[in-house]
């Protein structure tokens, strides 16, 4: 088994090589650009549960297998809220059209390796009533690419879910003393939001960094729904848990990871939750 430290060194070297590839064009304006589409033909019939899927689709380079999985795999099909990372606007539009979703997408940066937009999206069968890009603070890790989280308020029947699709910095900095990005996001939560959902690629390499995530999201009232699902990423023989789903307002849930696709180097996490309203 290759050690975690060796994996981190290899990825750090690769990132340093990317840093020298040319100028960076970040999208640090919180208002633009953004892309949206409306392809959900009918309002779904509310059920007892809603299904959430988060998936880092690796620069949106291999979308046909992803579309097939989201259409035909029991664990993934019929998703109510789909959170995507490492997407460009062309890929999000394609997925939304093929699967019949409404969406909002905000790029974080023009990635130098692929010379196209790189960011996060929220897709849903339901109505998106508001949305926002949250520009995360730079980590100081050496990478100058901006990271963001995309927030969308999704109206499911008479309930509103505040959903975030997030992609945090590379995992060798994901320690409590350095992790400003996760703290920044949780500090932006509105205490008036009853149902909050955060999914994405947290780049959490170690057990300590995952424990820190559970601590800081727990302080904000969210639990890790994907706690017992296992690894979401494989690299050089190591099996890593980089992706997570956190939520508040749900007491009943089941979750899993589906590892049957080569659409990405990450595996999708799914959760089925029952929204438990505390309001009378």
VOGU-3710 file (C-alpha; in Angstrom, 3 decimals, decimal comma):
1> xxxxxxxxxx> 0,000/0,000/0,000  1,354/3,398/-0,943  1,486/5,819/1,983  -0,705/8,877/2,322  2,383/11,102/2,531  3,666/9,804/-0,804  0,293/10,445/-2,430  0,315/13,999/-1,100  3,858/14,617/-2,410  2,979/13,311/-5,862
11> xxxxxxxxxx> -0,113/15,484/-6,092  1,733/18,503/-4,737  4,402/18,138/-7,435  1,699/17,838/-10,076  -0,041/20,945/-8,807  3,212/22,910/-8,778  3,722/21,949/-12,401  0,225/23,201/-13,248  0,881/26,514/-11,516  3,559/27,328/-14,100
21> xxxxxxxxxx> 1,349/26,586/-17,121  0,141/30,112/-17,806  -1,980/32,992/-16,490  -4,920/32,318/-14,200  -8,367/33,713/-14,988  -10,438/33,444/-11,836  -14,134/34,255/-11,497  -14,014/36,147/-8,213  -17,060/38,319/-8,902  -19,813/36,834/-6,696
31> xxxxxxxxxx> -22,521/37,907/-9,140  -21,184/36,730/-12,494  -20,796/34,879/-14,651  -23,515/32,370/-13,947  -25,473/29,967/-16,100  -28,958/28,585/-15,591  -31,392/26,356/-17,415  -34,941/25,100/-16,997  -35,546/21,610/-18,349  -37,722/19,964/-15,688
41> xxxxxxxxxx> -40,977/19,472/-17,576  -43,291/18,611/-14,708  -43,253/19,385/-11,004  -42,581/16,063/-9,249  -45,123/14,509/-6,933  -43,783/14,918/-3,385  -42,813/11,677/-1,719  -41,902/10,723/1,805  -38,191/11,109/1,054  -35,946/13,083/-1,268
51> xxxxxxxxxx> -32,810/11,745/-2,936  -29,551/13,702/-3,071  -26,483/12,813/-5,131  -23,104/14,548/-5,125  -20,521/13,746/-7,806  -17,198/15,265/-8,842  -17,213/14,600/-12,589  -13,507/15,259/-13,204  -13,433/18,244/-15,578  -16,683/17,090/-17,271
61> xxxxxxxxxx> -14,657/14,966/-19,669  -16,636/11,711/-19,644  -20,293/12,595/-19,307  -22,038/9,837/-21,280  -21,361/7,164/-18,615  -22,523/9,627/-15,965  -25,772/10,283/-17,838  -26,287/6,548/-18,240  -25,743/5,932/-14,530  -28,019/8,778/-13,457
71> xxxxxxxxxx> -30,692/7,430/-15,794  -30,519/3,703/-15,092  -28,834/2,936/-11,760  -31,361/2,458/-8,971  -29,240/4,262/-6,390  -28,856/7,340/-8,611  -31,872/7,657/-10,881  -34,743/9,922/-9,915  -32,443/12,210/-7,938  -34,226/15,279/-6,549
81> xxxxxxxxxx> -31,095/17,385/-5,949  -27,880/16,696/-7,882  -24,690/18,447/-6,740  -21,840/18,483/-9,272  -18,220/19,608/-9,078  -15,451/20,163/-11,659  -17,963/21,139/-14,304  -18,027/23,568/-17,213  -21,141/25,262/-18,549  -21,352/22,995/-21,606
91> xxxxxxxxxx> -21,333/19,847/-19,504  -23,935/21,121/-17,046  -26,229/22,149/-19,890  -25,874/18,726/-21,517  -26,666/16,863/-18,296  -29,632/19,086/-17,521  -31,127/18,654/-20,976  -30,601/14,899/-21,085  -31,925/14,287/-17,569  -34,630/16,945/-17,413
101> xxxxxxxxxx> -33,288/19,198/-14,647  -33,375/22,843/-13,742  -29,919/24,102/-12,825  -27,662/26,923/-11,768  -23,920/26,860/-12,418  -21,140/29,230/-11,346  -17,556/28,787/-12,570  -14,793/29,390/-10,038  -11,912/29,723/-12,473  -10,701/29,054/-15,982
111> xxxxxxxxxx> -8,604/25,981/-15,289  -5,226/26,129/-16,986  -4,869/22,412/-17,545  -7,974/22,224/-19,722  -8,484/25,873/-20,692  -12,167/25,822/-19,804  -14,371/26,820/-16,917  -14,149/24,848/-13,679  -16,876/25,134/-11,073  -19,910/23,736/-9,309
121> xxxxxxxxxx> -23,584/23,287/-10,079  -26,894/22,473/-8,410  -29,444/20,591/-10,529  -32,956/19,707/-9,430  -36,324/18,483/-10,650  -37,882/21,158/-8,444  -38,024/24,950/-8,670  -34,904/26,990/-7,850  -36,167/30,174/-6,217  -32,801/31,837/-5,497
131> xxxxxxxxxx> -29,088/31,149/-5,941  -25,679/32,562/-5,026  -21,980/32,009/-5,586  -19,846/31,966/-2,439  -16,221/32,743/-3,276  -14,044/30,857/-0,821  -10,901/32,479/0,609  -7,557/31,467/-0,846  -5,909/28,741/1,185  -2,309/29,881/0,924
141> xxxxxxxxxx> -1,317/26,427/-0,343  0,424/27,705/-3,466  -2,499/27,151/-5,806  -3,927/30,431/-7,077  -7,118/28,975/-8,519  -10,292/30,233/-6,855  -12,668/27,723/-5,270  -16,341/28,351/-4,647  -19,566/26,943/-3,309  -22,827/27,307/-5,205
151> xxxxxxxxxx> -25,982/27,836/-3,154  -29,478/27,222/-4,491  -32,775/27,410/-2,654  -34,873/24,506/-3,879  -38,615/24,539/-3,247  -39,886/21,007/-2,655  -43,668/21,138/-2,285  -44,181/23,613/0,570  -40,656/23,252/1,977  -37,448/25,058/1,054
161> xxxxxxxxxx> -34,070/23,303/1,038  -30,903/25,411/0,964  -28,469/23,285/-1,035  -24,747/23,914/-1,476  -22,442/22,275/-4,023  -18,882/22,822/-2,807  -15,331/22,017/-3,854  -12,636/22,798/-1,321  -8,891/23,118/-1,745  -6,490/20,252/-2,328
171> xxxxxxxxxx> -6,222/17,864/0,553  -2,714/18,352/1,918  -3,939/21,597/3,488  -7,148/20,114/4,883  -6,099/20,307/8,538  -7,928/22,264/11,232  -5,189/24,882/11,623  -5,232/25,730/7,904  -8,797/25,098/6,872  -10,344/28,521/6,458
181> xxxxxxxxxx> -12,573/27,575/3,547  -14,920/25,201/5,378  -15,204/27,591/8,323  -15,933/30,446/5,933  -18,776/28,514/4,327  -20,414/27,432/7,583  -20,219/31,001/8,868  -22,332/32,021/5,866  -25,219/29,744/6,827  -28,465/31,513/7,669
191> xxxxxxxxxx> -29,795/30,416/11,047  -33,297/30,848/9,676  -32,843/28,052/7,123  -34,506/24,916/8,472  -33,202/22,456/5,861  -29,552/22,902/4,834  -27,709/20,492/2,588  -23,996/20,573/1,689  -22,395/18,071/-0,658  -19,246/17,953/-2,675
201> xxxxxxxxxx> -15,551/17,267/-2,861  -13,989/18,219/0,474  -10,530/16,831/-0,393  -10,292/15,324/3,087  -7,256/13,051/3,047  -6,914/12,020/6,697  -9,180/10,786/9,459  -8,283/13,951/11,352  -9,506/16,204/8,566  -12,786/14,262/8,370
211> xxxxxxxxxx> -13,212/14,561/12,131  -12,672/18,301/11,784  -15,379/18,491/9,122  -17,800/16,648/11,381  -16,943/18,996/14,232  -17,369/22,264/12,373  -20,496/21,200/10,489  -21,869/19,742/13,707  -21,457/23,128/15,362  -23,591/24,527/12,528
221> xxxxxxxxxx> -26,275/21,881/13,162  -25,444/19,520/10,270  -24,640/15,819/10,455  -22,580/13,791/7,971  -25,106/11,611/6,192  -22,331/9,789/4,326  -20,454/8,814/7,488  -20,652/5,051/6,928  -20,500/4,907/3,135  -16,753/4,316/2,757
231> xxxxxxxxxx> -14,243/5,553/0,215  -15,137/7,791/-2,728  -11,798/8,016/-4,565  -8,947/5,659/-5,467  -5,394/6,789/-6,212  -2,208/4,722/-6,463  -3,835/1,883/-4,565  -5,127/4,060/-1,741  -8,854/4,343/-1,060  -9,747/7,806/0,179
241> xxxxxxxxxx> -12,917/9,459/1,482  -12,803/12,864/-0,183  -16,514/13,458/-0,831  -19,292/13,953/1,714  -22,922/14,940/2,246  -23,939/16,958/5,315  -27,492/18,002/6,179  -29,686/19,506/8,849  -33,381/18,932/9,372  -33,224/15,200/8,638
251> xxxxxxxxxx> -33,577/12,530/11,294  -34,187/9,594/8,968  -31,821/8,816/6,124  -29,878/6,147/4,256  -26,753/6,686/2,185  -24,271/4,874/-0,020  -21,503/5,159/-2,603  -21,952/3,719/-6,091  -18,664/2,471/-7,544  -19,852/1,048/-10,858
261> xxxxxxxxxx> -18,871/3,858/-13,248  -15,691/5,068/-14,948  -17,199/8,513/-15,577  -14,804/10,076/-13,058  -11,981/9,361/-10,645  -14,537/10,100/-7,898  -17,528/7,929/-7,066  -20,982/9,437/-6,482  -22,552/9,504/-3,020  -26,319/9,221/-2,683
271> xxxxxxxxxx> -28,564/9,903/0,282  -32,291/9,474/0,796  -33,608/11,716/3,532  -36,903/12,431/5,204  -37,250/16,116/5,997  -38,314/16,564/9,605  -39,915/19,963/10,126  -39,697/21,432/13,607  -42,063/24,250/12,757  -45,699/24,147/13,690
//
